[in-house]
Amino acid sequence: MSRWNLPILIDHTVLRPEATMRDVLRLCEEAKVHGFAVIFVPPCYVDEAAAAIVGTNIRLGIPIGFPLGGHTTNTKVAEAVDAVSRGARVLDMVLNVSRLKSGDYDYVRRDIAEVVKATPGVEHKVILETCYLTQEEKRAACHLVVEAGAEYVKTSTGFGAAGATAADVRLLKETVAGRVKVKASGGIRDWKTTLAMLEAGADRIGTSASLAILDQWRASSDTNG
């Protein structure tokens, strides 16, 4: 049997631009059936998703500053406060990649910290969009996330030039050194890739291919006894 209790490690996600309300409500039902601990939906469906999971232990996640991260801090804070007031308990905010690459580390730190400060009592992940960063910038971003008080660093939005890699997960895990956790997301569509991320040190997996991954995981577990 697999040593991973996979459903509780997955953030079950539907964030594609053409997703409909029917898709969002289906996601909520799938989370109930399969035991996913967290769902992520577009902000405009926060009310419907919150209503659909009432009475369950599923936590509702909403992306902030998504997908480019270039929103003003006030805009990100307003998004975060609104989402939490409507039932969100997990916020994945996109780091300001442009400011980071401009070397404006104080801005990036404050940008994250203001969102964290405005929404106490919920979980905050910061999406680095690693495909656009140098190794030095990835390490710097990790330190800024820790200093700003968020709980996770996250690899990717899934809308960038590339998604998660096991090498990046290892780098983030090593850099944060247990001070925060690591979420892998972006391009994770099968159990083999998921396993590689977990073995590299990912604490959570973000994916829209959750059901296919679960099927492959169960088949692998059965095969391996």
BAFI-3210 file (N, C-alpha, C; in Angstrom, 3 decimals, decimal comma, padded with zeros to 6 digits):
// residues 225
n [1|2|3|4|5|6|7|8|9|10|11|12|13|14|15|16|17|18|19|20|21|22|23|24|25|26|27|28|29|30|31|32|33|34|35|36|37|38|39|40|41|42|43|44|45|46|47|48|49|50|51|52|53|54|55|56|57|58|59|60|61|62|63|64|65|66|67|68|69|70|71|72|73|74|75|76|77|78|79|80|81|82|83|84|85|86|87|88|89|90|91|92|93|94|95|96|97|98|99|100|101|102|103|104|105|106|107|108|109|110|111|112|113|114|115|116|117|118|119|120|121|122|123|124|125|126|127|128|129|130|131|132|133|134|135|136|137|138|139|140|141|142|143|144|145|146|147|148|149|150|151|152|153|154|155|156|157|158|159|160|161|162|163|164|165|166|167|168|169|170|171|172|173|174|175|176|177|178|179|180|181|182|183|184|185|186|187|188|189|190|191|192|193|194|195|196|197|198|199|200|201|202|203|204|205|206|207|208|209|210|211|212|213|214|215|216|217|218|219|220|221|222|223|224|225]
n.u [000,838|000,463|002,510|001,510|-001,227|-003,062|-005,416|-005,807|-003,649|-003,927|-004,770|-007,622|-008,558|-010,105|-009,506|-009,402|-010,054|-012,422|-014,055|-017,168|-020,065|-021,232|-019,020|-017,599|-019,347|-019,373|-016,735|-016,802|-018,488|-016,937|-014,823|-016,057|-016,728|-014,274|-012,564|-010,865|-009,010|-008,897|-010,299|-009,965|-011,293|-012,447|-012,480|-015,009|-016,850|-016,922|-019,024|-020,923|-019,397|-018,694|-021,200|-021,784|-020,131|-020,784|-020,975|-019,069|-015,604|-014,053|-011,857|-012,127|-010,418|-009,035|-007,597|-005,277|-004,423|-004,124|-003,474|-000,924|000,323|000,931|-000,786|-001,689|-000,726|-002,842|-005,018|-004,662|-004,952|-007,624|-008,927|-008,279|-009,415|-012,126|-012,574|-012,117|-014,112|-016,277|-016,038|-013,675|-010,817|-008,272|-005,670|-004,042|-001,634|-000,202|003,144|004,770|006,246|007,551|008,469|010,170|012,116|013,109|014,610|013,470|013,099|012,059|009,550|008,278|008,255|006,628|004,278|003,366|003,203|001,243|-001,116|-001,186|-001,366|-003,858|-005,648|-005,976|-005,754|-006,264|-004,944|-001,987|-000,498|002,267|002,775|005,469|006,053|008,128|009,289|010,060|012,137|015,532|017,930|018,981|017,032|014,826|015,601|015,817|013,156|011,924|012,972|011,811|009,104|009,012|009,805|007,666|005,567|003,868|002,564|003,332|005,461|004,979|005,192|004,123|001,671|000,417|-000,242|001,921|005,030|006,079|005,627|005,663|008,730|010,626|013,181|012,991|011,222|012,824|014,821|013,345|012,429|014,806|015,710|013,758|013,921|012,280|010,874|008,634|006,095|005,964|004,358|003,632|002,742|001,199|001,179|001,055|-000,103|-000,328|000,168|002,844|004,333|003,316|004,198|006,955|007,143|006,290|008,253|010,400|009,952|007,593|004,839|002,222|000,016|-001,043|-003,582|-005,565|-006,099|-006,882|-008,590|-007,809|-005,190|-005,626|-006,842|-004,684|-002,855|-004,189|-004,277|-001,562|-000,958|-002,436|-001,133|001,367|000,850]
n.v [-001,198|002,289|004,764|007,230|009,247|010,169|011,786|013,778|015,357|016,799|019,807|020,326|021,499|024,015|026,321|027,258|029,590|029,202|027,699|026,710|027,442|024,990|023,306|024,113|023,405|020,673|020,090|020,576|018,492|016,305|016,606|016,009|013,315|012,032|012,824|015,074|017,645|020,366|022,761|024,686|027,501|029,879|033,344|034,552|032,594|032,101|032,280|030,359|028,011|027,944|027,563|025,055|023,312|023,391|022,126|020,188|019,084|020,239|022,685|025,923|027,345|030,300|032,034|034,780|037,881|036,763|035,629|036,762|038,356|041,051|042,933|045,823|046,200|046,999|046,148|043,359|042,904|043,706|041,794|039,495|039,953|040,148|037,555|035,944|036,896|035,777|033,111|031,774|029,892|029,364|030,950|031,518|033,451|035,341|036,044|039,214|039,131|040,814|042,968|041,532|040,643|043,077|043,621|044,742|043,982|044,722|045,739|043,429|041,809|043,366|043,396|040,746|040,492|042,353|041,230|038,889|039,979|041,251|039,198|037,301|034,027|032,338|030,153|030,896|030,809|031,419|032,039|031,496|031,406|029,915|029,381|031,743|032,690|033,100|030,855|032,130|034,098|032,508|031,482|033,866|034,721|032,731|033,312|035,817|035,177|033,665|035,645|037,385|036,076|034,118|030,750|028,862|028,231|028,187|026,577|027,331|028,953|027,508|028,756|029,912|029,965|027,471|024,664|023,063|021,579|018,761|019,397|022,120|021,958|020,593|022,537|024,680|023,445|022,918|025,527|026,852|025,365|024,033|026,074|027,067|025,451|023,525|023,787|022,067|022,779|023,083|021,726|019,138|016,133|013,400|010,306|009,497|011,874|013,297|011,712|012,081|014,764|014,684|013,024|014,683|016,509|017,984|019,265|019,653|019,198|020,825|020,574|020,107|017,710|015,762|013,479|011,611|011,231|010,095|007,666|006,393|006,255|004,563|002,257|001,733|001,290|-001,032|-002,791|-002,887|-004,112]
n.w [000,000|-000,721|000,869|001,019|001,880|-000,331|-001,206|000,837|000,498|-001,765|-003,431|-004,870|-007,959|-010,022|-012,231|-014,763|-017,439|-018,887|-017,317|-015,955|-013,846|-013,376|-013,599|-011,340|-009,245|-009,652|-009,002|-006,245|-005,395|-006,135|-004,382|-001,960|-002,365|-002,820|-000,811|-000,797|000,751|000,299|-001,908|-004,915|-006,470|-008,995|-007,990|-008,421|-007,927|-005,246|-003,365|-004,193|-004,074|-001,357|-000,212|-001,216|000,139|002,764|006,066|005,765|006,067|004,212|002,973|001,563|-001,111|-002,579|-005,310|-005,281|-006,698|-009,165|-012,536|-012,700|-010,753|-010,648|-009,561|-007,572|-004,116|-002,458|-003,951|-003,939|-001,193|-000,850|-002,438|-000,976|001,588|000,910|-000,117|002,157|003,851|002,662|003,012|002,280|003,231|002,615|000,954|-002,031|-003,095|-005,761|-006,095|-006,587|-009,373|-011,174|-009,578|-007,904|-009,734|-010,388|-008,269|-006,039|-003,195|-000,702|-001,352|-002,333|-000,054|001,684|000,191|000,340|003,143|003,868|002,903|004,418|007,010|006,859|006,737|009,035|010,552|008,443|005,868|004,107|000,980|-001,168|-004,488|-006,508|-009,214|-010,611|-013,100|-014,237|-012,783|-011,637|-010,093|-007,852|-007,440|-006,818|-004,344|-002,901|-002,986|-001,448|001,106|001,514|001,619|003,967|005,823|005,574|006,724|005,656|005,093|003,228|000,394|-003,089|-006,242|-008,881|-011,048|-012,996|-015,260|-016,379|-018,291|-017,835|-015,597|-012,383|-011,229|-010,129|-009,339|-008,692|-006,535|-004,692|-004,340|-003,223|-000,899|000,450|000,825|002,393|004,666|006,571|007,759|006,478|004,477|001,354|-001,739|-004,673|-007,962|-011,217|-014,230|-013,255|-013,813|-013,650|-011,773|-011,608|-011,938|-009,782|-007,636|-007,908|-007,177|-004,502|-003,397|-003,748|-001,831|-001,606|000,194|-000,371|-003,188|-006,051|-008,399|-011,376|-012,371|-010,615|-010,276|-012,228|-011,383|-008,858|-009,617|-010,927|-008,832|-007,025|-008,565|-008,777|-006,097|-005,640|-007,344|-006,211|-003,879]
ca.u [000,000|001,231|002,684|000,891|-002,687|-003,006|-006,486|-005,689|-002,487|-004,231|-005,668|-008,422|-008,581|-010,625|-009,244|-009,284|-010,948|-013,719|-014,797|-018,512|-020,561|-021,426|-017,701|-017,264|-020,170|-018,890|-015,504|-017,197|-018,994|-015,796|-014,058|-016,807|-016,676|-012,909|-011,837|-009,897|-009,100|-008,973|-010,673|-009,696|-012,227|-012,291|-013,094|-016,416|-017,693|-016,666|-020,280|-021,522|-018,558|-018,823|-022,501|-021,795|-019,337|-021,226|-021,154|-017,955|-014,303|-013,322|-011,536|-012,265|-009,274|-009,238|-006,343|-005,180|-003,459|-003,931|-002,318|000,340|000,949|001,286|-001,769|-001,199|-000,921|-004,199|-005,937|-004,513|-005,560|-009,078|-009,330|-008,119|-010,413|-013,428|-012,667|-012,237|-015,424|-017,270|-015,862|-012,374|-009,935|-006,939|-005,400|-002,792|-001,379|000,929|004,220|004,993|007,438|008,244|009,190|011,265|013,176|013,676|015,430|012,754|012,717|011,214|008,186|007,741|007,991|005,458|003,129|002,908|002,894|-000,018|-002,199|-001,185|-001,852|-005,270|-006,494|-005,470|-006,536|-006,390|-003,658|-001,474|000,578|002,761|003,162|006,684|006,165|009,555|009,801|010,580|013,128|016,839|018,085|019,160|015,736|013,969|016,024|015,447|011,704|011,620|013,279|010,824|007,854|009,181|009,832|006,354|004,630|003,008|002,791|003,805|005,896|004,331|006,008|003,622|000,232|-000,130|-000,497|003,195|005,707|006,312|005,081|006,539|009,745|011,136|014,381|012,573|010,673|013,968|015,469|012,498|012,410|016,102|015,858|012,878|014,490|011,280|010,194|007,322|005,916|006,121|003,297|003,971|001,580|001,525|001,591|001,045|-001,296|-000,337|000,703|004,304|004,813|002,928|005,118|008,254|007,048|006,232|009,575|011,312|009,698|006,344|003,875|000,903|-000,016|-002,164|-003,824|-006,933|-006,189|-006,900|-009,271|-006,931|-004,049|-006,095|-007,027|-003,356|-002,289|-004,828|-003,832|-000,185|-000,989|-002,922|-000,084|002,500|000,405]
ca.v [000,000|003,529|005,444|008,543|009,382|011,172|012,785|014,912|016,148|017,470|020,946|019,984|022,846|024,370|027,749|027,638|030,725|028,811|026,873|027,200|027,149|023,540|022,734|024,427|022,574|019,291|020,022|020,473|017,141|015,383|016,723|015,269|011,880|011,485|013,197|016,160|018,544|021,761|023,022|026,035|027,930|031,299|034,194|034,884|031,487|031,831|032,087|029,079|026,929|027,925|026,962|023,646|022,466|023,595|020,886|019,279|019,579|020,769|024,110|026,615|028,170|031,318|032,655|036,228|038,466|035,656|034,743|037,430|038,878|042,457|043,809|046,604|045,551|047,288|045,293|042,009|042,893|043,759|040,474|038,533|040,236|039,783|036,098|035,381|037,267|034,943|031,706|031,199|029,606|029,194|031,958|031,351|034,729|035,342|036,980|040,217|038,661|041,955|043,682|040,674|040,653|044,427|043,735|045,504|042,941|045,286|045,802|042,060|041,380|044,104|042,958|039,497|040,711|043,083|040,261|038,023|040,772|041,604|038,000|036,361|032,824|031,491|029,673|031,700|030,291|032,424|031,416|032,154|031,281|029,602|029,323|033,058|033,126|032,455|030,117|033,118|034,738|031,540|031,459|035,159|034,717|031,874|034,047|036,883|034,543|033,343|036,898|038,035|035,377|033,134|029,376|028,011|028,675|027,374|026,696|027,853|029,166|026,657|029,600|030,459|029,306|026,082|024,391|022,566|020,553|018,172|020,145|023,336|021,575|020,326|023,812|025,428|022,721|023,145|026,939|027,235|024,651|023,686|027,255|027,028|024,249|023,682|023,252|021,912|022,894|023,451|020,630|017,854|015,534|011,943|009,857|009,463|013,232|013,616|010,998|012,756|015,998|014,313|012,523|015,832|017,271|018,747|018,971|019,646|019,148|021,523|020,010|019,949|016,323|014,985|012,185|010,716|010,918|009,152|006,353|005,807|005,979|003,357|001,113|001,488|000,717|-002,413|-003,578|-003,048|-004,801]
ca.w [000,000|-000,779|002,154|000,911|001,901|-001,385|-001,300|001,751|000,086|-003,034|-003,575|-006,059|-008,530|-011,341|-012,393|-016,176|-017,685|-019,454|-016,359|-015,687|-012,506|-013,304|-013,320|-009,950|-008,361|-009,801|-008,217|-004,834|-005,165|-006,226|-003,133|-000,940|-002,653|-002,814|000,400|-000,939|001,899|-000,151|-003,301|-005,401|-007,505|-009,313|-006,965|-008,679|-007,473|-003,835|-002,630|-004,570|-003,561|000,101|000,108|-001,626|001,056|004,152|006,811|005,504|006,529|003,050|003,041|000,286|-001,488|-003,612|-005,737|-005,085|-007,632|-010,107|-012,432|-013,022|-009,552|-010,771|-008,940|-006,444|-002,821|-001,988|-004,694|-003,404|000,139|-001,011|-002,911|000,110|002,625|000,357|-000,202|003,502|004,384|002,003|003,369|001,928|004,356|002,050|-000,071|-002,771|-003,761|-006,693|-005,790|-007,619|-010,077|-011,765|-008,518|-007,469|-010,739|-010,358|-007,071|-005,019|-002,240|000,347|-001,892|-002,400|001,326|002,177|-000,598|000,955|004,554|004,015|002,710|005,606|008,144|006,677|006,759|010,043|010,814|007,267|005,345|002,992|000,142|-002,111|-005,750|-006,986|-010,676|-010,684|-014,476|-014,622|-011,806|-011,544|-008,846|-006,780|-007,200|-006,118|-002,939|-002,302|-002,821|-000,294|002,332|001,644|002,048|005,393|006,578|005,497|007,591|004,997|005,547|002,130|-000,929|-004,121|-007,444|-010,153|-011,223|-014,043|-016,432|-016,824|-019,406|-017,433|-014,281|-011,322|-011,478|-008,894|-008,961|-008,008|-005,234|-003,810|-004,037|-002,295|000,376|001,092|001,181|003,510|005,816|007,570|008,326|005,835|003,673|-000,091|-002,598|-006,087|-008,855|-012,583|-015,095|-012,550|-014,399|-013,487|-010,489|-011,672|-011,673|-008,405|-006,750|-007,989|-006,392|-003,087|-002,998|-003,736|-000,608|-001,616|001,254|-001,004|-004,649|-006,678|-009,732|-011,874|-012,861|-009,376|-010,377|-012,988|-010,526|-007,841|-010,261|-011,155|-007,499|-006,489|-009,367|-008,396|-004,754|-005,766|-008,000|-005,287|-002,664]
c.u [000,878|001,343|002,041|-000,625|-003,023|-004,149|-006,310|-004,481|-002,758|-005,143|-006,365|-008,901|-009,323|-010,514|-009,134|-010,353|-012,318|-014,532|-016,139|-018,909|-020,781|-020,109|-017,312|-018,053|-019,782|-017,620|-015,824|-017,686|-017,871|-014,962|-014,743|-016,627|-015,284|-012,060|-010,764|-010,102|-009,343|-009,441|-010,292|-010,615|-011,963|-013,006|-014,572|-017,372|-017,497|-017,960|-020,890|-020,720|-018,677|-020,127|-022,495|-021,046|-019,696|-021,431|-020,077|-016,685|-013,464|-013,085|-011,571|-011,061|-009,615|-007,870|-006,405|-004,102|-003,151|-004,232|-000,958|001,049|001,235|000,257|-001,105|-001,466|-002,338|-005,230|-005,870|-005,166|-007,077|-009,619|-009,333|-009,197|-011,805|-013,602|-012,875|-013,602|-016,534|-017,050|-014,558|-011,532|-008,503|-006,775|-004,050|-002,551|-000,150|001,912|004,357|006,328|008,243|009,057|010,368|012,427|013,801|014,554|014,764|012,204|011,844|009,762|007,545|007,384|006,736|004,182|002,522|002,416|001,569|-001,220|-002,320|-001,789|-003,353|-006,207|-005,951|-006,362|-006,799|-004,996|-003,251|-000,347|000,992|003,331|004,353|006,757|007,631|010,124|010,399|011,746|014,450|016,902|018,221|017,831|014,764|014,310|015,612|013,944|011,285|011,848|012,254|009,484|007,909|009,084|008,465|005,276|003,662|003,418|003,409|004,499|005,315|005,051|005,399|002,113|-000,397|-000,433|000,777|003,789|006,006|005,783|006,125|007,572|010,206|012,372|014,026|011,983|011,809|014,656|014,654|012,515|013,700|016,214|014,987|013,249|013,485|010,523|008,815|007,263|005,991|004,935|003,797|002,698|002,057|002,034|001,634|-000,234|-001,320|000,339|002,225|004,894|004,505|003,890|006,492|008,258|007,041|007,594|010,627|011,084|008,436|005,430|002,447|001,074|-001,238|-002,350|-005,299|-007,155|-006,283|-007,490|-008,421|-005,737|-004,449|-006,269|-005,681|-002,684|-002,878|-004,392|-002,408|-000,128|-001,422|-001,839|001,060|002,122|000,209]
c.v [001,256|004,162|006,817|008,430|010,512|012,191|013,992|015,792|016,991|018,672|020,763|021,287|022,933|025,889|028,171|028,685|030,345|027,922|027,526|026,914|025,651|022,836|022,939|023,546|021,101|019,095|019,843|019,067|016,117|015,417|015,950|013,768|011,307|011,919|014,242|017,171|019,993|021,794|024,463|026,352|029,393|032,162|034,487|033,784|031,169|031,555|030,722|027,905|026,818|027,263|025,462|022,745|022,695|022,236|019,845|019,856|020,141|022,266|024,716|027,518|029,109|031,889|034,171|036,780|037,535|036,104|035,432|038,036|040,363|043,422|044,672|045,849|045,787|046,408|043,862|041,899|042,880|042,416|039,461|038,716|039,833|038,264|035,474|035,698|036,397|033,451|031,060|031,004|029,330|030,223|031,668|032,626|034,640|036,437|038,003|039,922|039,828|042,718|042,846|040,751|042,041|044,649|044,476|044,545|043,475|045,361|044,422|041,563|042,062|043,656|041,693|039,752|041,426|042,163|039,352|038,756|041,031|040,408|036,976|035,132|031,951|031,112|030,487|030,965|031,386|031,718|032,186|032,270|031,059|029,608|030,650|033,519|032,388|031,668|031,073|033,783|033,794|031,497|032,755|035,209|033,877|032,620|035,160|036,336|034,219|034,613|037,567|037,297|034,433|031,724|028,466|028,838|027,681|027,623|027,581|028,095|028,105|027,430|030,236|029,656|027,841|025,918|023,901|021,588|020,009|018,924|021,430|023,023|021,317|021,620|024,606|024,785|022,971|024,578|027,324|026,505|024,425|024,867|027,450|025,741|024,580|023,040|023,214|022,000|023,343|022,269|019,270|017,126|014,008|011,579|009,844|010,828|013,650|012,980|011,658|014,039|015,700|013,834|013,635|016,723|018,087|018,290|018,942|019,649|019,922|021,015|020,033|018,532|015,338|013,594|011,176|010,293|009,911|007,753|005,656|005,439|004,702|002,118|000,738|000,830|-000,744|-003,318|-003,878|-003,721|-003,872]
c.w [000,000|000,601|002,159|001,039|000,933|-001,371|-000,382|001,432|-001,154|-002,822|-004,923|-006,699|-009,852|-011,484|-013,855|-016,519|-018,209|-018,527|-016,044|-014,241|-012,334|-012,986|-011,859|-008,986|-008,465|-008,980|-006,729|-004,509|-005,214|-004,947|-002,009|-001,131|-002,416|-001,625|000,233|000,176|001,502|-001,601|-003,637|-006,570|-007,837|-008,274|-007,189|-008,241|-005,998|-003,071|-002,917|-004,001|-002,040|000,512|-000,162|-000,649|002,522|004,821|006,566|006,118|005,393|003,236|001,645|000,051|-002,632|-004,007|-005,600|-006,012|-008,783|-011,531|-012,557|-011,823|-009,555|-010,228|-007,862|-005,143|-002,306|-002,687|-004,172|-002,024|000,028|-001,493|-001,767|001,173|002,143|000,331|001,175|004,103|003,812|002,231|002,973|003,179|003,916|000,934|-000,710|-003,569|-004,645|-006,281|-006,919|-008,313|-010,635|-010,729|-008,004|-008,446|-010,877|-009,137|-005,930|-003,960|-001,112|-000,106|-001,866|-001,010|001,871|001,483|000,008|002,375|004,755|003,820|003,929|006,805|008,056|006,810|007,751|010,140|009,610|006,784|004,122|002,277|-000,834|-003,332|-006,334|-008,503|-011,047|-012,102|-014,931|-013,746|-011,960|-010,231|-007,659|-006,432|-006,497|-004,637|-002,232|-002,035|-001,618|001,011|002,571|002,125|003,539|006,235|006,622|006,279|006,925|005,422|004,490|001,061|-001,939|-005,442|-008,528|-010,124|-012,123|-015,314|-016,966|-017,964|-019,116|-016,015|-013,305|-011,863|-010,131|-008,404|-008,223|-006,635|-004,245|-003,394|-003,015|-000,918|001,155|001,615|002,369|004,792|006,945|008,156|007,728|005,016|002,185|-000,804|-004,032|-006,910|-010,230|-013,373|-014,431|-012,934|-014,300|-012,165|-010,493|-011,346|-010,244|-007,414|-006,742|-007,156|-004,894|-002,584|-002,961|-002,525|-000,587|-000,485|000,724|-002,519|-005,121|-008,089|-010,089|-012,397|-011,695|-009,546|-011,144|-012,141|-009,450|-008,420|-010,447|-009,834|-006,918|-007,252|-009,006|-007,011|-004,792|-006,336|-007,048|-003,972|-001,512]
res [m|s|r|w|n|l|p|i|l|i|d|h|t|v|l|r|p|e|a|t|m|r|d|v|l|r|l|c|e|e|a|k|v|h|g|f|a|v|i|f|v|p|p|c|y|v|d|e|a|a|a|a|i|v|g|t|n|i|r|l|g|i|p|i|g|f|p|l|g|g|h|t|t|n|t|k|v|a|e|a|v|d|a|v|s|r|g|a|r|v|l|d|m|v|l|n|v|s|r|l|k|s|g|d|y|d|y|v|r|r|d|i|a|e|v|v|k|a|t|p|g|v|e|h|k|v|i|l|e|t|c|y|l|t|q|e|e|k|r|a|a|c|h|l|v|v|e|a|g|a|e|y|v|k|t|s|t|g|f|g|a|a|g|a|t|a|a|d|v|r|l|l|k|e|t|v|a|g|r|v|k|v|k|a|s|g|g|i|r|d|w|k|t|t|l|a|m|l|e|a|g|a|d|r|i|g|t|s|a|s|l|a|i|l|d|q|w|r|a|s|s|d|t|n|g]
***
